[in-house]
Amino acid sequence: HYLRHIRRMKRLYAQRRDGLLHTLGPRLLPTTMAGLSLPLTLPDGTDDIRIAEAGETLGLAPLSSWYAENDEARSGLLLGVTNLSEAVLHSSCQHLEELIRRHT
């Protein structure tokens, strides 16, 4: 039962990831998967912490806080795929784009 559950969740998360990639399209193309998240690199100088705080309902995590040295920190966001639903995917991506535009 456990292996069946793992396979089912793997397919579900892959569908959600693909839906996110398709919805974001070329505007905000994340790099590769990082666990159950997609890392999205932001332009240098973008305050990813403020974006993550402003978009807390989207479940964003700032990448810069994961760096040990602040001078080496890169701005970006981790976009979780586990809680995405098709019903809110498009509006969530629009909200994310608006937040990035506002804080860049």
N, C-alpha and C positions, 0 to 999 in steps of 0.2 A: 504494500500500500504506500509505503514511504517513497519508493522509487517512482511509482506512478505519479504521486503528488509532485515530486521534484521535476519530472518531465513536463507535467502540465503547467507548472509555474514557470519553467524555463520558456515554454512556448508563449505563455501569456506575457511575460516580461519582454520577450523579443518583439511581440506584436506592439506592445506599448512603446518600446524604443523606436521601432520603425515608424510608428505613427507620429512620434515626437520629431524625428528626423525629417519626415515628409512635411509636417506642418511648419517647422522652422525653415526648411528649404535653404536656399543659398544665402539668405539674409544673415542668419546666425547659425552657421554650420558648426556643431560641436565636433570634437576630434573623435577619439575612440571611447569605448565603454570603460568605465572605471568601477568595477563591481556592478552595482545596480544603479549607477548614475552615469550621466554623460557630462564630461567636463567641457565647459564653454569658456574659451579664452576671450577676454575683453581687452580693448585697447589700453596701452600703458597709461597710467594716471587715472583710470576709471576706479571709482571707489566701490569695489565689489561688496564691502561690508554694508555700506548704506543701501545698496540695491537689495541685498539679501534681507536687511531689516525692513525695507519698504515693501518687499514682496514676500513677507513671512507666510502668507496664506498659500503661496506657491511651493513652499518647502525648499527654498533655495539655500545653499550653503556657500559662503565665500571661499574661494581657493586661497587667497592671500594669507588667511589665518593658519594654513597648514604648513607654512614655511617657517623654518627655525630662525632664519636671518631676515629681518625686515627689508634690508637693502637688496635681497635676492628675490623677494616676493613678487609673484606675477598675479595680475588681476584676472579673476575669472569666477565662474560659478559652477557648482555641481548641481545638475538637474536630475532629480530622482525620477525613476520610471515606475517604481512599484505602485504608487498611488494614483497614477494617471488614469483618467477615464475618458473615453471618446467624447462624452457629453460636454466636458469642460476643456478639452485639449486646445481647441482653436482659441477660445477666449483667454485661456491662461498664457498661451504663446503671444497673443496680442498685448496682454498686460506686461509680460516680460520685455517685449520690444519697447514698449512705452517707458518702462522703468530704466532700461539701458540708455535710451535716447535722453531722458531727463537727467541722468547722472553722468553722462559722458562729456 
